[in-house]
Amino acid sequence: MADVTALETILHEFERSEGVQDSILVSRNGTYIAGSVPKGVHVETFAAMFAILLGAAENATSELKEPLDNVVINSPASKIVIVHAGPKALLVFRTSASSDVARMKPALEKFLGRIEEHL
């Protein structure tokens, strides 16, 4: 069973990373686990759509025989990044439109390991 208190603490710490605006954890089937969502967002729909997006991207990359690293949704105001947080969950975070997601990878991996320990 997930330690939601510990996960919330880790996510809040992650949100203090350069460029990260907010973050949530979503189960592989699209259920909200923990984290903060932007105001006015319907949490259940928001969470489910990320699981669907990642699943579709995994199917597409498997056809190419390539592993999926992450999914990035670009908008004029921000980027939304979806990454695996172990076999049970996805980490979804929003960052500024100018952020370099590849540069964030070392810090991100540190947090992903900690998250996986508490799922």
Backbone torsions as a table, in degrees:
resi	resn	phi	psi	omega
1	MET	NA	139.2	-176.2
2	ALA	-70.1	141.0	174.8
3	ASP	-92.3	88.1	-173.1
4	VAL	-62.2	-37.5	178.9
5	THR	-61.0	-46.9	178.8
6	ALA	-64.7	-39.9	179.4
7	LEU	-64.1	-41.8	177.5
8	GLU	-61.2	-41.2	178.8
9	THR	-62.0	-45.3	179.6
10	ILE	-63.6	-43.2	179.9
11	LEU	-64.1	-40.6	177.8
12	HIS	-63.4	-39.2	176.8
13	GLU	-64.9	-42.9	177.8
14	PHE	-60.0	-38.4	-179.2
15	GLU	-66.2	-15.7	175.2
16	ARG	-85.0	-4.5	176.2
17	SER	-67.9	151.9	-177.7
18	GLU	-56.4	122.9	174.4
19	GLY	89.6	-17.1	-177.1
20	VAL	-78.9	126.1	-178.4
21	GLN	-97.1	-43.6	175.4
22	ASP	-158.8	163.5	-177.7
23	SER	-152.7	150.5	175.7
24	ILE	-139.9	158.2	171.1
25	LEU	-109.2	136.0	-177.9
26	VAL	-129.8	138.1	176.2
27	SER	-69.0	162.9	-180.0
28	ARG	-61.1	-23.7	178.0
29	ASN	-92.8	2.8	173.3
30	GLY	98.7	13.5	179.2
31	THR	-89.1	133.6	177.0
32	TYR	-63.3	133.6	178.0
33	ILE	-109.3	-52.5	-175.3
34	ALA	-163.8	166.1	173.9
35	GLY	112.5	-179.5	-177.3
36	SER	-112.5	139.3	178.3
37	VAL	-115.2	154.0	178.5
38	PRO	-59.6	150.9	179.3
39	LYS	-58.4	142.0	176.1
40	GLY	83.1	1.6	-178.2
41	VAL	-90.7	135.4	174.6
42	HIS	-78.0	106.9	-169.2
43	VAL	-55.8	-47.9	-175.4
44	GLU	-64.2	-43.7	178.7
45	THR	-67.0	-43.9	179.9
46	PHE	-56.3	-49.0	-178.3
47	ALA	-65.8	-45.6	-177.1
48	ALA	-61.5	-38.9	-177.7
49	MET	-63.4	-32.9	179.5
50	PHE	-69.6	-38.5	177.0
51	ALA	-65.0	-39.5	178.3
52	ILE	-65.2	-45.5	179.2
53	LEU	-59.8	-47.1	-178.8
54	LEU	-65.1	-40.6	178.5
55	GLY	-60.9	-42.6	178.2
56	ALA	-64.5	-41.7	179.3
57	ALA	-65.0	-38.7	177.6
58	GLU	-62.9	-41.7	178.3
59	ASN	-62.9	-42.3	-179.7
60	ALA	-64.8	-45.8	-178.2
61	THR	-71.9	-28.3	177.7
62	SER	-67.8	-31.7	175.4
63	GLU	-63.7	-30.7	178.6
64	LEU	-87.5	-2.6	-177.2
65	LYS	60.6	38.5	178.2
66	GLU	-124.9	141.0	177.7
67	PRO	-75.0	151.2	178.2
68	LEU	-93.1	127.8	177.8
69	ASP	-92.1	-53.2	179.7
70	ASN	-161.8	169.5	173.7
71	VAL	-120.9	132.1	178.8
72	VAL	-121.6	127.1	175.4
73	ILE	-104.3	117.8	-178.7
74	ASN	-98.0	131.4	172.2
75	SER	-131.9	168.0	-179.7
76	PRO	-60.0	-31.6	-175.1
77	ALA	-95.6	-25.3	-174.4
78	SER	-160.4	174.0	171.1
79	LYS	-119.9	139.7	172.0
80	ILE	-112.1	126.5	-176.0
81	VAL	-114.7	133.8	178.5
82	ILE	-119.6	123.6	179.4
83	VAL	-134.9	156.9	175.0
84	HIS	-69.3	136.4	173.1
85	ALA	-118.4	58.2	-175.9
86	GLY	88.0	-173.6	-175.9
87	PRO	-75.9	-11.7	-174.6
88	LYS	-104.3	-18.1	-169.7
89	ALA	-148.6	169.2	175.6
90	LEU	-123.0	142.7	171.2
91	LEU	-102.3	127.4	178.7
92	VAL	-120.8	127.2	178.1
93	PHE	-140.3	154.1	179.7
94	ARG	-110.8	138.4	-179.6
95	THR	-138.2	172.0	-178.6
96	SER	-67.2	155.9	-178.8
97	ALA	-61.7	-25.4	-177.8
98	SER	-91.5	-2.2	-178.0
99	SER	-65.2	145.1	175.1
100	ASP	-98.3	102.0	-175.5
101	VAL	-62.1	-36.5	179.7
102	ALA	-62.3	-36.3	178.4
103	ARG	-68.2	-23.4	-178.6
104	MET	-81.5	-11.3	-170.8
105	LYS	-56.8	-45.2	-179.6
106	PRO	-59.3	-45.2	178.6
107	ALA	-66.6	-40.4	179.9
108	LEU	-59.7	-44.6	-178.6
109	GLU	-62.5	-35.9	177.0
110	LYS	-60.9	-45.0	-179.4
111	PHE	-70.8	-36.5	179.9
112	LEU	-61.6	-40.2	177.8
113	GLY	-62.4	-42.8	179.2
114	ARG	-66.6	-40.6	179.3
115	ILE	-61.3	-47.5	-176.8
116	GLU	-59.4	-33.2	179.3
117	GLU	-62.1	-26.9	-173.9
118	HIS	-104.5	5.8	178.8
119	LEU	-90.3	NA	NA
